[in-house]
Amino acid sequence: MARATVGLVLDRHGLPELTDTAVLLVSELLTNSCRYAPGPASVRLKWADKRLRGSVWDTGALLPQSRSRPEPDADGGRGLTLVDLCADAWGSFALGLARGKVVWFELLSNSPATRDVELAPLRQPSAL
């Protein structure tokens, strides 16, 4: 649901050149959230200064860390590598005890869309 919503929001706001990459990055961050955080998660998108910022909030306390390269036949371990390769910038920060964390990415664009806008606060169910 989040992938389809992100794609629709970006297309409707005239940012189709960012859609595929943003959908991939949101998917990777939400997958990590569902896998490692014990509670709900939400996604936010913001367009300002020709920069799309996507962020995922969850209730997990541990900040993500890139791992060394996974074995070729490993089931996981590539998500943050994809984020690192595809995003113009990314990072994370803790919100304090029992408030969770935010993991974010930024994508730069030369799009003619000029209006700064909060594109979409999306809520993910706590269990997928």
N, C-alpha and C positions, 0 to 999 in steps of 0.2 A: 504494500500500500504506500509506503514512504517513497519508494522509487517512482511510482507512477505520479504521485502528487508533486514531487520535486520536478519531474519532467514537465508536467502540465503548467506549474507555476512559472518556470523559467521560459517556456514557450509563450505563454500569455503575456509575459513582461518583455518580450522581444529580446531574449537572451539565448536563442537556440544554439549558438556556438559553444555555450558552456554546459549544455544539458547533459551530454553523455558523460563528461568527466565528473560533473557534480553528482549525478546519479550514482556513479561508481563509488565516489568518495563517501557519500552519505550511507550507501549500502555497507561499505567496509566499517565505518565508524559505528553504525547501528548493530552490525553483527558482533563486533567486539563488546558493545554495551550489553546486548542480550546474553552473550556468552559469559561475561565476567562480572556484571553488576547484579546485585540481588533484587532490585526493584524496577520501577518504571523508568522510562526514558522519553526525551522529547527532542525534536529537531527544530532548528531555527535557520532561516535564510535571511540575509540582509544584503542589499545592493546599495553601495555608496562609493563615490569617487572611482567609478569604473572597476570596482572590486566586489566580487561576490564572496561573502563570508558565510560558510555553513558551520553550524555548531551542533553538537549532540551533548545534551546534559543527561547524566544518569546518577544513580545513588551510590555507585562504587567509589571507594576511597583511594584505590591505587591508580596512579597516573600511568598511562601506557608507555612502554619502552620498546624501541625497536630491538628485535632479536637478530642474532647472526643469521646468515642464510639457512633456510631449512633444507633438509635433505630433499632430493628430487621427488621421492615418493611420499613425503609427509602430507598429512591431511590439512594442515594449517600452517600459520606462521608467515604468511605473505601479505596480509592486509595492510600493516603499517608501511611495508616496503612500497606497496602500490600508492599509498597516500603520499609518501615521501617523493616518489617519482612523478606523480601527476599534479600535486598541488604546488602553487607558487610559494606558499608558506603554510605551515601547520604547527600546532602546539596543543598544550593542555594546561589546565590549572585547577587546583583544588578549591572548593568553596568553603572549606572549614569542616569541623567535626560534624558528622551526621548530615551534611548538606550535599555531598557528592562532588562531582567534578564536571568540567566541560572540556571536550576535545573539539578543536576547530580546524578549519582549513580555509584558505583563500585562493581564489582564482581571479586572475586579472583579465580584462577584456578591453577591446577597442570598440565595443558596441555603441551605437548611437543612443541607447537608452540613457537618459540623463537624470531622471528623477531619482533621488535617494528614497528608498522605501524599505520597510520591513516587509519582506515578501511572504513569509509563511511560518507561523509557529505551528508545528505539527506535533501531535501527541501520539506516542506509541503505547500500545497496551503493554502491561508489565510482563505478560507471558505470551510468547508467540507460538 
